[in-house]
C-alpha cells in the first residue's frame, strides 16, 4: 500500500540515460526497485550453484569490477553520481550450461558457465558485462516495471491505494515478470530498444575500462553461431544478428574515442552525458 501510494504521489520521474541522452519516465524510485530486486536476487542465489572453477570465477569478478569502477568514475566525474549511488556491484559465475547472463537492478550480475566458451577471452567477456552493466545504469528494469504498472493499474491506481487490496502482491508480481527469476533460472525481460541501447552503452563501457570495443563484432558473430541465430532466452528480444552487428559497427567510432583516450574520457563530458536526471516531483 505504501509503495502504491508513493507511486501515486510521485507521478513519475523523468530521467535521461547517460551518453545516449534518451529520456524515460519512471514510476518507481531507485529505493523501490532495488528493494524488490534484492529480494528476487537473494531468492535466486539460494538455488544457484556457484562455479567451482576458481580461475574463471576470479576472471568474471575482476573484469566486472574493472568495468564497474570505470563506469562509476565516469558518472561521478560528469555530475551523474546519483545514477549509481545506491548500487552494490556484485559479479557471480554460476554452474549452468546455458549461453546466458543476466543483470539485476543495482548491479547484481550473473554469468552462466556456458557463456565462457563463446566469450573465449577477457575482452569479449567485457563486452558481455558492459552490456549487462548498461541495463543497470540505464534503469531498463525500472522502465519495464513502469510500463507494466501503467498497463495494470492505469486510472485505477487511486482505488488501489485507497483500498490497499493487493498493492504489495501486485508489485511483487510485476517485479517477478520483469526480472524473470524463478526456480529454474533467470531471464530479464527487456525490449529490443533496450537491448540495442545496452549494446550501444556496453561497448562504450568496455572501452572505458580499457577493452577494445572492436571485439564486439566478432563476439556477437560467435554468439550467433553458438545459439543458432539467437535461440537463447537472453537473445530472444534482441535485434536480428545482422541488425545488431550493423548497429555496433555504427557505434564503434564513438566507442573508440573512449578506448583511445586511455581512460581520459572518464573526466570529460560529452554533449549527451551532461544531461542530468530531472525530477518532476520529489520521490
N, C-alpha and C positions, 0 to 999 in steps of 0.2 A: 504494500500500500504506500509506504513512504517513498519507494523508488518511483512508482507511477506518479505520485504527487510531485516529486522533484522534476520529472519529465514534463509534466503539465506546466509547472511554474517557469521552467527554463525556456520553453517554446523553441528549443533548438539552439545550437551554436554554429555559427558559420566559421569554418576554418579554411586555410589554404595549405595544400600539400606542398611541402618543401621541394624546391627545384622545379617540379613540373608546373607549379602555380595554379593547379586545378582547385576550384572552390568546392566545398562539400558542406552539407548541413547535417549536423549530428544531433540526435535526440537523446543520446546517452553521454554521460560525462566519463572522463578517464577513470575516476574512482569507481563508478558503477560497473563499467565493463571489465576493469581489472579485477574487481571482486568476483564477478561471475567467471572470468577466465581462470583465475587461480583455483576456484572450486573445481572446475571441469578438468583442469590440468592435473591437479592433485589426484583426482579420481583415475585419470588415465595412467599416471605413473605408478599407481598401486598395482596395476595389472601388467604394465610393460616390463620387459626383461632387458635390463641394461646390457650392452655389448660386453663380452669378456675379452675382447681384443683391445689390450691396453694402448698399443701404438695408434690404432685408428681412433679410439676414444679421445686420446690426447690431441690428435690432429684436429678433430672436429671442434673440440673446446678451444684450441689455440687459434685456429683460423677464425672461428666465430667471434672470439673475444677481440681479435685484431680488428675485425670489421666493426664490431660494436663500438670500440674505442674511437676508431676513425670517424664513424658517423656521429657519435656523441660530440666529439671535438668540433666537427664541422657545424653542427647545430648550435653548440654553445658559442662558437666564435661568430655566428651570424645572428645572434639575438633570438634564437629559437630553442633555447634550453628547456622551455616548458613542454615542448613536444615529447620529450623523453624523461622528464623529471621524475616520473613515478615508475619508470621501467626498472626491472630487475633481470638483467640478462642471464640466460641460462641455456646451455647447449648440451644436448644429450644424443648419444648414439645408442639405438636400441636394436635388439635381435629381431629382425624381420626381413624376409627376403624380397619384400615389395620394393620396387624402384620408386621411392617415395620420400617425402619430407613434409613437415608442416610447421606453421608458426602460430602461436597463441598471442593475443594482445599482451603487451607488457614485456615482450622479449623472450618468451619461452619457446625455444626452437628444438625440434626433434628431427634427427636424420635416421632413416632406416638403413641397416647394413646393406640391403640390396641395391642401394644407390651408388655405393662406392666403386663397384666395378665399372660404372658408367662415368663417374667423375674422373677416375684414374689418377688425378694429381690434385695438389692443393689449390692450384689456380682455378680449376673447374669447380672444385668444392666451394671456393669463394664466390663463384658465380651463383651457385645454388643458394648459399647462405645470404648473399647480398639480396637475392630475390625474396627470400623469406623475411629478412630484416625489413625490406621495403614494405611488405604487407603490414608490419607492425608500425613503422614510422608513419605511413600514410593512413593509418587507422581504418583499414579496409573492413575489419570485423565490426567496428562501431558503425560504419556506414551501412553495412549489410543489416545489422540489427535495427538501425534507424528506419530503413526501408520496410523491414518486417513489422516493426511497431506501427508505422503509419498504415500499413495494409491491414493489420489485425484489429487495431483499435480505432484509428481514424477519429471521427467525430464522437465516438463513444468513450473516449478517454476520460471525460469528466465523470461519467456514470461509474466507470471502473474505480476511479479514485474515491468517489463518494461511498460506494458500496464496499470497497475493499475486497471484493469477491475475486479470488484467483489472480490478483495482480502479481504476486510473487511467483506463483506457479507459471503464469503466462510468460513472465520474463525468463524464467528458467527454461521453458520450452523453446522460446525463441533463441536463447543462447545455445541450447543443445543442437538446434537445427543449423545455426550459423557456424558454430565451432565444429560440428560434425563428429563429436567424440562419442565413443561407445566402447563396449567391452572388446570388440574385435578390431579396433583400430581408430584412425582419425583421418579426416579429410576436410580441410577448411573449405567453406563454400564461398568462393569468390566469383565475380562476374568476369567476362572476357576483358572488359575495360580495366578492371582492377588487375587482372593478370598482366595485361600489356603495360600498365603503369609500373607494376612490380618488376617487369623485365627492364624497363627504362631506368628506374631508380637503382635496380640491382647491379647493373654493370657499372654505374657511376660509383656506387658504394664500394664495389670491389676495387675499382680504380683508386679510390681514396685511400684504401688500405694497402696499396702498392701492388695489386694484382693486375696483370694485363687484361683489359676488357675484351680484347680481340679473341680471347679464348672462348667467349660466349658462343660464337658461331659454331665452332667445331664441337663444343659440348652439346649444344642443342641438336646438332646433326646426329651425334651418337645417341642422345636421348630418344630421338625419333626412331632410330633403328632398333634400339633396345625395347621400346614399348609398342612397336608396330604402328607408329604414327600417332601416338598419343592415346593409348588404350587405358592407361592407369587413371585412377581417380584424381590424382594430382593434376593431370593434364586435360581432364575431360572438358573443362571450361576455358581452356586456353585457345588463343587463335590457332589457325591451322599452322602446320610446320613451316610451310612456305611463307606465310604471312609473318610469322614470328621472326624468322631469320631475316627477312627483308626489313622489318621494323628495327631489329637490333643493328643491322648494318647501317641504317639511317641514323641511329643514335651514337654509333661508335666515335665519330669525330668529336662530339661533345664529351663523351666519357674519357677519351684520350687526353683531353686537356687536364683532367684531374689526375690522370696517371702520369703524364709527362711533367706535371708540376711537382712531382716528388713530395706530395703532401702539402705544398704551399697553398693549394686551392682550399685547404681547410680553413685558412684565415682570410679568405677573400669571399666577398659576396657577389653572386650573380644577380641579374635583374629579377628573376623569379624568386630566388631564395630569400630575398629581403622582405618578402610578403609575409607578415606575421599573422598569427591567429587573431581573428577579430571576434570578439564576444558581443553578440546582440544583446543578451541579458545575462546577468550573473547566474552561475550554476547554483 
